Amino acid sequence: MLSDARKANRVYASTSLLRPFNENPDNFISQFLTVDESWLHSFDPESKMQSMAWKHVYSPPPRKFRIVASAHKVMATVFWDVEGIVLIDYLEHGSTITTTLT
């Protein structure tokens, strides 16, 4: 359920989009920029050759530590318009983006 303020905000946004559409309907879509964000997880598993170690026949096998699948993650922010990708930006895990809206 939307509050009265949110309903008014949606009416304002919709009517502000109708004006450019009515002025130039053929060029309307080309004026938009879309954005999507996604976390990219990465890790480098050890190859079989890298994990091999010399040991004596009677010695126990070396201990292995479990690799965490999300050892490194980056947020990819992709901006695109009607013609294709405009910008891809990467933000390291633990970093923040701050902004002020005008």
C-alpha positions in Angstrom: 0.0 0.0 0.0 1.4 3.3 -1.0 1.2 6.4 1.1 -0.3 9.6 -0.3 3.2 11.1 -0.7 4.4 8.1 -2.8 1.2 8.1 -4.9 1.8 11.8 -5.6 5.4 11.1 -6.5 4.4 8.4 -9.0 1.8 10.7 -10.6 4.5 13.5 -10.9 7.0 11.0 -12.5 4.5 9.7 -14.9 3.2 13.1 -16.0 6.8 14.4 -16.4 7.5 11.4 -18.7 4.4 12.0 -20.8 5.5 15.5 -21.9 8.7 14.4 -23.8 6.8 11.4 -25.2 4.1 13.6 -26.6 6.6 16.0 -28.0 8.7 13.3 -29.8 7.4 9.8 -29.5 10.0 8.4 -32.1 13.0 9.6 -30.0 11.5 8.9 -26.5 13.2 5.6 -25.7 16.7 6.9 -26.8 16.6 9.4 -23.9 16.8 6.7 -21.2 19.8 5.3 -19.4 19.3 2.1 -17.5 21.5 0.7 -14.7 21.9 -2.7 -13.0 24.2 -3.9 -10.3 25.5 -7.4 -9.6 28.1 -8.9 -7.3 30.8 -10.9 -9.1 32.5 -13.6 -7.0 35.9 -14.9 -7.9 38.6 -17.2 -6.5 41.5 -19.1 -8.0 41.3 -22.8 -7.1 44.6 -24.6 -6.8 45.4 -26.9 -9.8 46.3 -30.5 -9.3 49.9 -29.8 -10.2 50.1 -26.9 -7.7 48.7 -29.1 -4.9 51.2 -31.9 -5.2 53.9 -32.1 -2.5 56.9 -34.4 -1.9 56.4 -36.5 1.2 57.8 -39.7 2.7 55.8 -42.9 2.1 54.9 -43.2 5.8 54.2 -39.5 6.5 50.6 -38.3 6.6 49.3 -36.3 3.6 49.6 -32.6 3.9 46.7 -30.7 5.4 44.6 -28.6 3.0 42.6 -25.6 3.8 39.2 -25.1 2.3 38.9 -22.4 -0.2 36.1 -19.9 0.4 34.2 -19.5 -2.8 33.7 -15.8 -2.2 37.3 -15.1 -1.5 37.1 -11.9 -3.6 34.0 -10.1 -4.7 33.4 -7.0 -6.8 30.2 -5.1 -7.5 29.7 -4.5 -11.3 27.5 -1.6 -12.1 26.5 -1.6 -15.8 24.9 1.4 -17.5 23.3 1.1 -21.0 21.0 2.9 -23.3 19.1 2.0 -26.5 22.4 1.6 -28.4 24.2 -0.6 -26.0 26.6 -0.5 -22.9 27.7 3.0 -22.0 29.8 2.3 -18.9 30.8 -0.6 -16.6 32.1 0.4 -13.2 33.6 -2.0 -10.6 33.5 -1.4 -6.8 35.6 -3.5 -4.5 34.0 -5.3 -1.6 34.0 -3.1 1.5 34.0 0.2 -0.5 31.1 2.5 -0.5 29.6 5.1 -2.8 28.1 8.2 -1.4 26.1 10.8 -3.2 23.9 13.7 -2.6 20.7 14.1 -4.7 19.9 17.5 -6.0 
